[in-house]
Amino acid sequence: MGREFTEQNFLRVSDELEEINRVFEEDIDEVLVDNPDYPRIWLPPDRKIRLWSVPRTTAEFLRTQVLIKRPPTILELGTSAGYSALWMAAGAREYGGKVYTVEVARPKSDWAAENFEEARLGQTIFQYVGWAEDILRRSWRGDTDFVFLDADKPNYLKYMQLLEPYLTEGAVIIADNALDYGDLMQDYLNYITTSPDYYSYLLRIDHGLMISVKLR
């Protein structure tokens, strides 16, 4: 009984991650000394690795959307330490949905796994470790009902096009950072807002969420 999910324990883990997110910072050059296999990901000009977790407002929104939509299969690109996956899983567990999350950096993925177990959501979340493009090309199959894009922004369109054969009618796609990093994902934004196959709107909260619904 002690290992069952409780809201109190879930919020404790979330609060701890929020505190860590505020201060977490690693210099990529120092990381490469001890971990030369760390993936060469896009970094800001200061070359600092951060968690880049979504704000609590976005996390609450994601959980609410999951509870409204009740998607059986949720896919997240960009796990980091697992904060947003936890919030989506807290919704999905209510009806038996599953969250699949992809992270290229093994240290972050391992850390996320610990957080999933600590929050008692390990049975709801399934992890992939590797480049998102490789996972989508080689491993991802089956109906996809809800997508949260929070990985490398310049590749959002590529990921979307790889996912399209698996998106169910009515699937929801939420792309983070449409406001603060919109310039890096402009091709995706142009595509998703002009395609007749999607209805899209920009929710101007936090970093900006481009929300799209597959119409056909």
N, C-alpha and C positions, 0 to 999 in steps of 0.2 A: 504493500500500500504506500510505503514511503517514497517510491519512485514514480508515482503517478503524477500527471501534469496538474499543476495548480496555478491559478492566475498570479498569486502572490509570488511564487518562486519564479515564474516567467518574467514578471516585472522586475524582480531583483536582478536577474541576469541581464535584462535589457538596460537597466540603470547603470550597472557596472560597465557595460560596453559603451554606453554614452560617455561616461567619464573618461574611459581609456581613449575613445575617439578624439576627445578634445585635446589630448596631449601627445598622442602617439605620433612619432616622427623618426624615420631612419634615413640615414644618408646612403644612397645606393652604392657608392664606392666602398663604404665600410661594410655593407652587407655582402658585397661580392668577394671580399677577402675571405670570409668564412663560408660563403655559399656561392661558389663560382658558377653554379648551374641555375642561379636565380634568373627567371625569364627576363628578357630585355623588353620590358613594357614601356608604354608611353609615360613620361613623367613631366611635371611642370619644370620651368627653367631652373628652379633651385635644386632639382634632382633629389627630392625628398620623397620617400615612400610613406604614405599615410593610409589610414583605413578608409577614408572617404565614405563613411557610413551615411545613409540618408538621415535627415533630421526626424525627430519624433513625429512631427506633423505628417510627413510623407509616410512614415511607417504606419501610423494610425489609419491613414487613407488607404494604404494597400490592404491592410487587414479588413477594413470595412468593405472594400470592393470584392475581396475574396468571399466574404460572408454573403454579400448580395448575389454575386454571380455563381458561387458554389462550383467552381471549375474542378473537374476531376484531376486534370494534369496541369500543373503550374511549372513553368520553366523560368529560371532566373539566370542571366548571364552576368557574372561578376559577384562572387560570394563575399569576398574579403573576409572579415571575421564572423560573418553570418548574421549580422543585425537584421537586415531586411528580410532574409529568409525566415528568421525566427518569427517575425510579425506575420508574414503570410502563412506560415505553418500553424500559428496559433489560431488562425481562422480556419484553415483547411482541416485541422483535426476534428472540428465540430461535426463534419459530415463525411469524413473518410477520404478527403482529397490528399494528393501527394505533391510535394515540392521537390523539383529537381534543380540543382544549382551547380553552376560551372565556374571554376576558378583556375587560373593558370599558375599561380604561385603556391607551391606545396606548403610552405610555412603558414600561410594564411588559411589554406584549406584545412590543415591539421588543427589549427587553433579554432576554426569554425566548428569542426567536429566535436571538440571538447565543449564548446558553448551549446551545441545542439543537445548533447547528452545532459549537460548541467540543467538546461531548461526543460528536460524530459520531453523533447520533441524529436529525438533521434529516430523514432519509428515513422515519422511523417516526412522527413527530409532525406533525400538521396543525393550524394555528391559525385560530380565528375571533376577530375583534375586534368588540366591540359588547355591548350589553346581552344577558344570557343569555335573557331572555324573548323578545326580538326574534329572536335566532338560532334558538331552539327553534320559534317560530311560523312563521318565514319560510324557514329554510334547512335545518333538520335533518330528514332523512328516512332511512328504512332501519332495519334491525335493529340493536338496541343491546344488547350483551351484558354490559357492565360499566360502572358509573357511579360517579364520585367527586364528591360534592357538597362543595365548599369555597368557596362564594361567599357572597352576602348571606343570612344565616341566616333572616330573616323570610320569604323567598320560596322556601324549600326545597319547601314543599308545592305551590306553583304550578308550579315547575319539574318536580316529580315528576309532576304530573297532565298536563303537556304531553308528558312523555316516555313515559308509560304505553302509548300506542298502538304504540310502537316497541320496547318491552322484549320480549326473547325469553324463552321459558320457561326458568327456571333462571338468569336474569340476576341479577347481584350488584349491589346498590346500597350504597355505603358513604358515610355522611354524617358529616363531621367536626364537632367542637365540640359533641357531644351532652352533654358534662358542663359545660364552662365557659360555653357560651352556649345551653344547653338551653332557657332561658326565652324566647329569641328564636325558637326553632323548635318550640315546644310543639305547635302544630297538626300539624306534620309528624310529630313523634314519636308523637302520639296516633293519627294515621292509619295509619302504617306498622306500628305494633305491634298494632293491633286489626283490621286488614283480613284477611279469610280468604285473600286472594290472595298474602300474603307470610308468610314466616317471618323473624322479626327477633330479634336479641339485641344487647345493649349490651356492647361490649368496653371495659373500663375501663383503657385505656392512654392516656397523654398527655392530649389534650383530650377524649377519649371518642369512640369510633367506633360509630355505630349501623349494624349490618350487617344487610342484608335480602336475602332470596332470593325471586325471583318464582316462585310455585308453579304458577300457571296463567295 
